Amino acid sequence: MLIRLILLAAALCVGYKLALGRWPWERKLSTRQQAVSRARRLLGLEARAGREDIIAAHRKLIALVHPDRGGTNDQVHEANAARDLLFDELPDRPA
């Protein structure tokens, strides 16, 4: 009986994952949180990255995707947008 219950729970979890694209225990991220997460992945940064880390990662990425190096304008715009979004997420520092 217990094994059937465990198998049923597992099947329900897999069905949930297939239907909604996430596991039942994963919290849903807002659109802004998803964009910030994508920007961090693009620049290869962790959540605790500071201003200098963002600048360094952006420079590194731009060096790879610049049109003079075989990249595209769209890639440069995406890198710039990621940098700007992460700058906006930084806590304000007192003057």
Backbone as CSV, one residue per row, in Angstrom:
resi,resn,N_x,N_y,N_z,CA_x,CA_y,CA_z,C_x,C_y,C_z
1,MET,0.816,-1.196,0.000,0.000,0.000,0.000,0.862,1.264,0.000
2,LEU,1.906,1.280,0.827,2.791,2.439,0.910,3.546,2.646,-0.402
3,ILE,3.937,1.581,-1.040,4.657,1.687,-2.311,3.743,2.294,-3.372
4,ARG,2.472,1.893,-3.398,1.523,2.476,-4.359,1.374,3.979,-4.130
5,LEU,1.311,4.377,-2.877,1.184,5.790,-2.537,2.420,6.580,-2.988
6,ILE,3.589,6.017,-2.783,4.837,6.660,-3.208,4.893,6.765,-4.726
7,LEU,4.520,5.702,-5.425,4.508,5.714,-6.892,3.495,6.721,-7.429
8,LEU,2.343,6.834,-6.782,1.327,7.800,-7.187,1.841,9.229,-7.006
9,ALA,2.481,9.470,-5.862,3.043,10.802,-5.610,4.113,11.135,-6.639
10,ALA,4.964,10.191,-6.966,6.011,10.409,-7.968,5.402,10.696,-9.338
11,ALA,4.380,9.939,-9.701,3.716,10.152,-10.997,3.060,11.529,-11.045
12,LEU,2.440,11.946,-9.952,1.832,13.278,-9.906,2.883,14.377,-10.042
13,CYS,4.018,14.196,-9.404,5.099,15.186,-9.509,5.630,15.277,-10.935
14,VAL,5.816,14.147,-11.585,6.294,14.139,-12.966,5.247,14.782,-13.880
15,GLY,3.979,14.477,-13.674,2.917,15.107,-14.457,2.891,16.611,-14.280
16,TYR,3.082,17.062,-13.055,3.141,18.491,-12.755,4.303,19.137,-13.511
17,LYS,5.468,18.478,-13.483,6.653,18.990,-14.173,6.401,19.073,-15.677
18,LEU,5.785,18.077,-16.247,5.505,18.073,-17.679,4.480,19.138,-18.055
19,ALA,3.502,19.356,-17.208,2.438,20.312,-17.508,2.875,21.755,-17.315
20,LEU,3.619,22.027,-16.251,3.944,23.415,-15.905,5.416,23.780,-16.094
21,GLY,6.265,22.812,-16.390,7.670,23.102,-16.642,8.507,23.311,-15.398
22,ARG,7.977,23.022,-14.243,8.741,23.136,-12.994,8.216,22.099,-12.008
23,TRP,9.031,21.776,-11.027,8.625,20.827,-10.000,7.678,21.510,-9.014
24,PRO,6.820,20.751,-8.352,5.860,21.357,-7.425,6.528,22.146,-6.290
25,TRP,7.703,21.754,-5.886,8.370,22.428,-4.769,9.194,23.638,-5.214
26,GLU,9.311,23.873,-6.501,10.026,25.052,-6.985,9.077,26.243,-6.991
27,ARG,9.561,27.359,-6.452,8.716,28.543,-6.473,8.810,29.196,-7.852
28,LYS,7.725,29.810,-8.234,7.678,30.451,-9.539,8.332,31.835,-9.439
29,LEU,9.224,32.126,-10.372,9.904,33.414,-10.404,9.088,34.412,-11.208
30,SER,9.134,35.666,-10.774,8.469,36.718,-11.536,9.223,36.937,-12.848
31,THR,8.614,37.645,-13.756,9.246,37.928,-15.045,10.555,38.673,-14.835
32,ARG,10.578,39.625,-13.917,11.802,40.381,-13.637,12.875,39.461,-13.068
33,GLN,12.501,38.584,-12.136,13.468,37.655,-11.550,14.031,36.714,-12.615
34,GLN,13.189,36.300,-13.555,13.657,35.446,-14.638,14.654,36.195,-15.516
35,ALA,14.373,37.473,-15.794,15.275,38.286,-16.619,16.608,38.492,-15.912
36,VAL,16.574,38.740,-14.607,17.811,38.923,-13.841,18.611,37.622,-13.830
37,SER,17.937,36.512,-13.653,18.608,35.213,-13.663,19.261,34.951,-15.021
38,ARG,18.560,35.274,-16.080,19.108,35.090,-17.434,20.303,36.003,-17.658
39,ALA,20.226,37.240,-17.172,21.346,38.179,-17.316,22.572,37.662,-16.570
40,ARG,22.362,37.115,-15.381,23.484,36.557,-14.620,24.116,35.380,-15.348
41,ARG,23.274,34.518,-15.908,23.807,33.375,-16.657,24.591,33.847,-17.873
42,LEU,24.056,34.833,-18.584,24.723,35.342,-19.781,26.104,35.891,-19.451
43,LEU,26.203,36.645,-18.350,27.475,37.239,-17.959,28.314,36.310,-17.081
44,GLY,27.750,35.171,-16.696,28.497,34.214,-15.885,28.740,34.697,-14.470
45,LEU,27.738,35.326,-13.873,27.884,35.922,-12.551,27.007,35.233,-11.519
46,GLU,27.446,35.310,-10.269,26.646,34.813,-9.151,25.759,35.939,-8.634
47,ALA,24.825,35.589,-7.793,23.862,36.570,-7.272,24.531,37.665,-6.457
48,ARG,25.635,37.362,-5.808,26.280,38.364,-4.950,27.319,39.210,-5.690
49,ALA,27.351,39.154,-7.005,28.327,39.919,-7.792,28.104,41.418,-7.599
50,GLY,29.190,42.140,-7.480,29.128,43.581,-7.306,29.340,44.316,-8.616
51,ARG,29.386,45.618,-8.534,29.522,46.484,-9.704,30.779,46.143,-10.505
52,GLU,31.896,45.980,-9.818,33.154,45.683,-10.513,33.100,44.321,-11.212
53,ASP,32.453,43.358,-10.566,32.302,42.031,-11.174,31.466,42.109,-12.452
54,ILE,30.395,42.896,-12.396,29.520,43.055,-13.562,30.287,43.705,-14.709
55,ILE,31.046,44.745,-14.396,31.823,45.448,-15.428,32.840,44.505,-16.061
56,ALA,33.560,43.749,-15.243,34.574,42.830,-15.763,33.946,41.741,-16.637
57,ALA,32.833,41.170,-16.181,32.163,40.118,-16.955,31.621,40.680,-18.268
58,HIS,31.093,41.903,-18.233,30.565,42.526,-19.439,31.692,42.760,-20.452
59,ARG,32.808,43.288,-19.990,33.954,43.517,-20.890,34.425,42.221,-21.540
60,LYS,34.483,41.167,-20.735,34.913,39.859,-21.242,33.955,39.348,-22.319
61,LEU,32.657,39.486,-22.053,31.664,39.022,-23.026,31.689,39.869,-24.290
62,ILE,31.800,41.179,-24.144,31.834,42.067,-25.309,33.035,41.739,-26.195
63,ALA,34.160,41.409,-25.577,35.346,41.039,-26.354,35.081,39.806,-27.220
64,LEU,34.176,38.948,-26.763,33.856,37.733,-27.532,32.793,37.953,-28.604
65,VAL,31.817,38.822,-28.314,30.659,38.936,-29.208,30.668,40.206,-30.063
66,HIS,31.698,41.005,-29.970,31.746,42.246,-30.751,31.748,41.913,-32.244
67,PRO,31.051,42.709,-33.056,31.007,42.437,-34.503,32.390,42.370,-35.164
68,ASP,33.350,43.104,-34.654,34.706,43.035,-35.216,35.378,41.697,-34.929
69,ARG,34.831,40.948,-33.978,35.378,39.638,-33.607,34.500,38.487,-34.102
70,GLY,33.543,38.789,-34.956,32.685,37.747,-35.499,31.325,37.642,-34.835
71,GLY,31.060,38.497,-33.865,29.759,38.495,-33.208,28.771,39.353,-33.980
72,THR,27.645,39.628,-33.345,26.609,40.428,-34.003,26.218,41.604,-33.126
73,ASN,25.563,42.580,-33.746,25.051,43.722,-32.996,24.023,43.275,-31.954
74,ASP,23.213,42.283,-32.301,22.209,41.780,-31.357,22.860,41.212,-30.099
75,GLN,23.977,40.517,-30.268,24.676,39.962,-29.110,25.231,41.081,-28.222
76,VAL,25.731,42.136,-28.844,26.243,43.270,-28.081,25.100,43.945,-27.324
77,HIS,23.969,44.134,-27.990,22.810,44.748,-27.337,22.326,43.887,-26.168
78,GLU,22.327,42.584,-26.342,21.905,41.683,-25.270,22.861,41.765,-24.082
79,ALA,24.164,41.820,-24.356,25.156,41.951,-23.280,24.985,43.280,-22.547
80,ASN,24.753,44.352,-23.299,24.548,45.668,-22.680,23.285,45.688,-21.826
81,ALA,22.224,45.074,-22.317,20.968,45.026,-21.567,21.139,44.216,-20.283
82,ALA,21.888,43.124,-20.360,22.138,42.313,-19.174,22.920,43.117,-18.140
83,ARG,23.942,43.821,-18.595,24.733,44.666,-17.686,23.856,45.716,-17.016
84,ASP,23.062,46.403,-17.808,22.213,47.468,-17.273,21.187,46.930,-16.276
85,LEU,20.605,45.786,-16.573,19.625,45.186,-15.670,20.276,44.824,-14.338
86,LEU,21.472,44.253,-14.396,22.154,43.885,-13.159,22.595,45.118,-12.371
87,PHE,22.970,46.184,-13.068,23.264,47.449,-12.374,22.033,47.934,-11.624
88,ASP,20.870,47.828,-12.261,19.622,48.281,-11.627,19.287,47.458,-10.380
89,GLU,19.749,46.225,-10.339,19.458,45.335,-9.199,20.390,45.563,-8.022
90,LEU,21.491,46.279,-8.236,22.430,46.514,-7.136,21.786,47.402,-6.083
91,PRO,22.069,47.127,-4.814,21.530,47.994,-3.763,22.179,49.373,-3.857
92,ASP,21.406,50.393,-3.565,21.939,51.758,-3.567,22.936,51.900,-2.432
93,ARG,24.027,52.563,-2.733,25.041,52.790,-1.707,24.912,54.191,-1.162
94,PRO,25.049,54.356,0.133,24.950,55.701,0.705,26.077,56.588,0.208
95,ALA,25.762,57.880,0.025,26.747,58.814,-0.493,27.785,59.187,0.539
